[in-house]
Every structure is written in C-alpha cells, then in structure tokens.
C-alpha cells in the first residue's frame, strides 16, 4: 500500500500506451500487479478521485485518470467528484 504507487500509476497512464490500454480494457487486472491496497485499487478502477485525493494522491496526476477515461471518468464527473471535497479540502 503506497500513495506513491497511486501517483506512479497515474503517471504511467501518460507515459505507457500499453498500460493505458490495459487500464481502459480491464483496470482491475491492470492494477493487480501494483503495490496498492484494496481501497486504492478500487478507487482507481472506479475513478473515485475524491477518495484518492483525500488519501494523498496528487490532484494533477489524478487528472490523467479523467484524461484517458479510466473508471468512466469524464471532465464533468471528475469536476463533480473533486468539487465534492470543497470547502472541506483546499482544492484550487
């Protein structure tokens, strides 16, 4: 379990086309070999960016989940989930 692994996986979406396709096709299988907790894996596979942000993931890197449509994320859904944190969290 490591928030570093979450951030790294988000970065790999941009860098690695094969990982990106695997995440689009079957995020659960793509995330299985990574050092993630069950909650982190679930949140990434389901696009639960609010949970990931509260757990410490970098908001800029979480944008890659939305950019590539992981977990059904679109811009409106991403914005809604991130805005659900405000005003309790300091989000730009």
Residue frames relative to the residue before (quaternion, step in Angstrom):
aa qw qx qy qz dx dy dz
X 1.0000 0.0000 0.0000 0.0000 0.00 0.00 0.00
X 0.2305 0.7743 -0.5505 0.2104 3.53 -0.62 1.13
X 0.4005 -0.6982 0.5324 0.2620 3.55 -0.79 0.96
X 0.5300 0.6002 -0.4054 0.4410 3.58 1.22 -0.42
X 0.6556 0.5103 -0.3155 0.4584 3.61 0.94 -0.85
X 0.6111 0.5279 -0.3471 0.4768 3.61 1.07 -0.66
X 0.6755 0.4857 -0.2919 0.4717 3.58 0.83 -0.99
X 0.6498 0.5195 -0.3139 0.4575 3.57 0.97 -0.86
X 0.6507 0.5117 -0.3188 0.4616 3.60 0.93 -0.85
X 0.6291 0.5225 -0.3335 0.4690 3.59 1.02 -0.75
X 0.6583 0.5032 -0.3015 0.4718 3.58 0.97 -0.85
X 0.6356 0.5415 -0.3253 0.4438 3.58 1.03 -0.78
X 0.5496 0.6033 -0.4008 0.4163 3.60 1.13 -0.48
X 0.6872 0.4594 -0.2734 0.4919 3.57 1.01 -0.78
X 0.7476 0.4597 -0.2153 0.4283 3.54 0.87 -1.01
X 0.8090 0.2808 -0.0977 0.5071 3.59 0.93 -0.90
X 0.3211 -0.7850 0.4974 0.1824 3.62 -0.24 1.25
X 0.6287 0.5355 -0.3453 0.4458 3.62 1.03 -0.69
X 0.6504 0.4941 -0.3117 0.4855 3.61 0.98 -0.82
X 0.6218 0.5492 -0.3328 0.4484 3.58 1.02 -0.84
X 0.6764 0.4804 -0.2909 0.4764 3.59 0.89 -0.91
X 0.6319 0.5262 -0.3289 0.4643 3.57 1.00 -0.81
X 0.6543 0.5057 -0.3104 0.4688 3.59 1.00 -0.80
X 0.6489 0.5019 -0.3193 0.4745 3.59 1.04 -0.70
X 0.7030 0.4839 -0.2631 0.4499 3.57 0.95 -0.93
X 0.7875 -0.1220 0.1440 0.5867 3.59 0.82 -1.03
X 0.1990 -0.8331 0.5022 0.1193 3.59 0.22 1.24
X 0.6092 0.5607 -0.3648 0.4259 3.60 1.01 -0.71
X 0.6842 0.4663 -0.2854 0.4827 3.60 0.89 -0.89
X 0.6519 0.5239 -0.3191 0.4457 3.60 0.97 -0.82
X 0.7162 0.4462 -0.2448 0.4775 3.58 1.05 -0.76
X 0.4823 0.7202 -0.4108 0.2826 3.58 1.19 -0.46
X 0.7339 0.4274 -0.2842 0.4450 3.67 0.76 -0.84
X 0.5827 0.6061 -0.3733 0.3920 3.61 1.22 -0.27
X 0.5224 -0.6396 0.4787 0.2980 3.55 -1.24 0.61
X 0.2926 0.7505 -0.5229 0.2787 3.55 0.45 1.30
X 0.4769 -0.6109 0.5317 0.3416 3.54 -1.20 0.49
X 0.6634 -0.4835 0.3742 0.4315 3.57 -1.25 0.23
X 0.6495 0.5167 -0.3154 0.4601 3.59 1.01 -0.79
X 0.6487 0.5049 -0.3163 0.4735 3.59 0.97 -0.83
X 0.6481 0.5182 -0.3096 0.4644 3.57 0.95 -0.90
X 0.6568 0.5080 -0.3063 0.4655 3.58 0.92 -0.91
X 0.6760 0.5044 -0.2974 0.4475 3.57 0.86 -0.97
X 0.6626 0.4854 -0.3151 0.4754 3.60 0.96 -0.76
X 0.6791 0.5005 -0.2973 0.4472 3.59 0.86 -0.93
X 0.7513 0.3853 -0.1990 0.4975 3.58 1.07 -0.76
X 0.4748 -0.6977 0.4278 0.3236 3.60 1.26 0.02
X 0.3419 0.7429 -0.5011 0.2829 3.59 1.09 0.67
X 0.0736 -0.8573 0.5094 0.0116 3.55 0.50 1.26
X 0.5885 0.5628 -0.3817 0.4372 3.61 1.09 -0.54
X 0.6546 0.4948 -0.3132 0.4781 3.59 0.92 -0.86
X 0.6589 0.5119 -0.3124 0.4541 3.59 0.91 -0.91
X 0.6455 0.5154 -0.3225 0.4623 3.59 0.98 -0.83
X 0.6597 0.4974 -0.3087 0.4714 3.59 0.92 -0.88
X 0.6612 0.5017 -0.3027 0.4684 3.59 1.12 -0.63
X 0.6624 -0.5422 0.2928 0.4261 3.59 1.27 -0.15
X 0.4357 0.6896 -0.4757 0.3291 3.60 1.22 0.08
X 0.5205 -0.6489 0.4650 0.3030 3.55 -1.12 0.73
X 0.4883 -0.7025 0.4351 0.2805 3.58 -0.75 1.06
X 0.6113 0.5441 -0.3608 0.4473 3.62 1.03 -0.64
X 0.6913 0.4703 -0.2799 0.4717 3.59 0.89 -0.92
X 0.5981 0.5623 -0.3642 0.4398 3.61 1.07 -0.61
X 0.5619 0.6173 -0.3728 0.4052 3.57 1.17 -0.52
X 0.5893 0.5735 -0.3727 0.4301 3.59 1.14 -0.50
X 0.5711 0.5655 -0.3889 0.4503 3.61 1.11 -0.54
X 0.6780 0.4673 -0.2784 0.4944 3.56 0.97 -0.88
X 0.6365 0.5648 -0.3358 0.4039 3.58 0.86 -0.95
X 0.7840 0.3037 -0.1507 0.5200 3.57 1.00 -0.84
X 0.5351 -0.6964 0.3692 0.3039 3.59 1.24 0.40
X 0.2945 0.7703 -0.5142 0.2355 3.57 1.13 0.60
X 0.8354 0.1471 -0.1268 0.5141 3.57 -0.95 0.85
X 0.6335 -0.5601 0.3242 0.4240 3.57 1.17 0.53
X 0.3930 0.7394 -0.4723 0.2753 3.58 1.23 0.24
X 0.0419 -0.7187 0.6937 0.0231 3.48 -1.18 0.85
X 0.6957 -0.4576 0.3209 0.4513 3.59 -1.20 0.18
X 0.6758 0.4771 -0.3308 0.4542 3.66 0.79 -0.80
X 0.6580 0.4962 -0.3189 0.4681 3.61 0.96 -0.80
X 0.6263 0.5314 -0.3299 0.4653 3.59 0.97 -0.86
X 0.6783 0.4938 -0.2933 0.4584 3.58 0.83 -1.00
X 0.6434 0.5232 -0.3254 0.4543 3.59 0.93 -0.86
X 0.6903 0.4801 -0.2892 0.4575 3.58 0.86 -0.92
X 0.6780 0.4711 -0.3035 0.4757 3.60 0.94 -0.79
X 0.6657 0.4992 -0.3096 0.4601 3.59 0.99 -0.75
X 0.5497 0.6117 -0.4010 0.4035 3.59 1.18 -0.40
X 0.5974 0.5713 -0.3499 0.4408 3.57 1.24 -0.37
X 0.6436 0.5372 -0.3216 0.4402 3.58 1.05 -0.74
X 0.6328 -0.1648 -0.7541 -0.0610 1.67 -2.10 1.29
X 0.4094 0.7463 -0.4487 0.2720 3.57 1.28 0.13
X 0.7480 0.2596 -0.1593 0.5896 3.56 1.15 -0.60
X 0.4277 -0.6872 0.5206 0.2719 3.56 -1.08 0.65
X 0.1414 0.7856 -0.5797 0.1640 3.56 -0.08 1.34
X 0.4502 -0.6998 0.4794 0.2789 3.59 -0.80 0.94
